[in-house]
Amino acid sequence: MNQTDDNTAPENAPAPPHAAALSGVEAEADTGPLSGRAVRRLRAYFWTAAGFSVVVNLLFLVSPMYMLQVYDRVMSSGSMETLIYLTGIAVFLLLIYMAADAGRKRALTRAGQLLGECLDGVTLRRGLAAAAMPSAKTVSAVANLSRVQGLLLQGTLAPIFDVPFAPLFIGILFLIHPVLGCIALIGALILLGLAVMTDRLSRTAVEEAGKRDQRAQNHLNHMVRQRAAIVSMGMTDRAVGQWQTLRRDAVDHNLRAGEAATVLSSMTRSFRQILQIAILGGGAALFVFGEISPGTVVAGSILMGRGLAPIDQTVAIWRQVILGRKAWRELAEWVDGHEASDLPMHVAAVTALPRPEPQLKFEEFAVGIPGAGKPLLPPMTVELKPGALIALLGPSGAGKTSFLQSVAGAWAPRAGTVRLGGRDMAAWDARDRGRYVGYLPQHVELLTGTVRENIARFTDADPEAVFDAARRVGCHDMILRLPQAYDTPIGEGGVHLSAGQRQSVGLARAFFGSPALILLDEPTAHLDANLAANLMARFAAYTREAPQNRGVTAIIATHDLRLINAADQVMVIQDRKVVLTPREEYLKKVSDLRRSREAPQRPNPAGTPITVPAPVKPEEAS
């Protein structure tokens, strides 16, 4: 188990592809809340989309102007040459229109892409960094980012950019004839009124329906994770019934939320048709009275349709806009929280530090469950010898797992510090610190990928280093028996590993590289006899080495007496106290206590046998 120095620098996040385009706003974007910085970085794309919208809406005048010229000039003069020239010019301008429309969609798509690059890492990083944060909130935050991104990537917001141009088309109609302008203006006001009604009637209902949808989805995810327990204990019907109740409740709220929007949307579409008839009828009447030409009637109809279309389309997408606005509000609250407010928009480079000495020191170190009112374990000050092997004992619920998670840096300490080689574990950047820490959680979960990728912690490591880590824990042969050996995919769409196989791969992952600190939580809980015996042999060989030659300090939470016999010291957590004793002293206490309890039974004067106490458990020695 000797370790060698590994000063390979951790991988840095690549620069975003839009960095060059945003260099002009970089200084401004580096201050303020994260959500505000993200919006400022998108500003250039929004202005670009607005610029393309100007071109799109101005070029939309090509069609009515072409119709006006064809009806009033070509058809009256019969000039084919004029028709050809007008058609050529119109086609050319409409090609520009097509390019401008595509450019606007491209700008919005780029904005959605950049929004994800700015906030996706921060959104997930905050959820992973906050130990007290429920996993459902992290998933919900990522879903909110996806919803907001979708509005941009799919171009859903494009009609909103056209709404400011509605007065332009209505104004042109007034120039053509005041009656046509009045018809369009009245129609626009009525459509705006319907849009306001849609917002007021559906906003609260839509937001509540979204919450119930998320609740049903969270329950479904939890059920899928607990599939084995649900099926094996005959709880399928009850579990499915609970989910159906939540889902049907969500569907009912969605229906109620959509009723008003559906009615108003139908009213809007019907009213648009009525306005179209009104503008054509009004134009025809004006033509009969000789106030406008036939081409003006057709052009007026096209202009009114274009002027009112953005309002109509905005009403149609208003439900998505409401949900997107709510998602953005929640996302902004999430990423602007105090845990993430000082984080950079993109992960900065970190200086790789040399491998620390395997010396662990606790300075008034207190363990507490995140969000709890009081510490789980009181402050402790102790210094472990370099290369020490510590057996961590205690009854279930005493705090062994919480202690290991705090030492590993997964939880921030409630108070004080823990130092590895003099470095504060909580302040040390996890990307660099993680190279020197091997941690096996109590419930091993592997990431989607291959066996090799999981052991190598998803780094581009030398395969021999991966093989060496597997051989150290004795799972190399087991991995070779998998369908594709080290290239066997696991996780979604991959091979299902047993609990023992997952724990073996997790152990190899913990021993991979050059760890100076090993933290194992019940490492033999799911191992078969051969793998457990091999691990014991490794630790036995490890303890025969001089501490200064071991190169790694290890703390192992266990109930396995074989690991206790291999330890240098025993740390017992019980009754909110932490006691550290040498192994020999601890075993002597256990032995003395056991002998005192196993005294031979002698009958008392009344002939009743004396009750012998149960054998002592290891933690009772504290």
Secondary structure, DSSP 8 states (H G I E B T S, - for coil): ----------------TTTTTTGGGHHHHTSS-HHHHHHHHHHHHHHHHHHHHHHHHHHTTHHHHHHHHIIIIIHHH--HHHHHHHHHHHHHHHHHHHHHHHHHHHHHHHHHHHHHHHHHHHHHHHHHH-TTS-HHHHHHHHHHHHHHHHHHHTTTTHHHHHGGGHHHHHHHHHHH-HHHHHHHHHHHHHHHHHHHHHHHHHHHHHHHHHHHHHHHHHHHHHHHHTHHHHHHTT-HHHHHHHHHHHHHHHHHHHHHHHHHHHHHHHHHHHHHHHHHHHHHHHHHHHHHTTSS-HHHHHHHHHHHHHHHHHHHHHHHTHHHHHHHHHHHHHHHHHHTSTTTTTS-SS-----------S-EEEEEEEE--TT-SS-SEEEEEEE--TT-EEEEE--TTSSHHHHHHHHHTSS--SEEEEEETTEETTTS-HHHHGGGEEEE-SS----SEEHHHHHTTTS---HHHHHHHHHHHT-HHHHHTSTTGGG-EESTTSB---HHHHHHHHHHHHHSS--SEEEEESTTSS--HHHHHHHHHHHHHHHHS-HHHH--EEEEE---HHHHHH-SEEEEEETTEEEEEEHHHHHHHHHHHHHHHT----B-TTS-B--------GGGG-
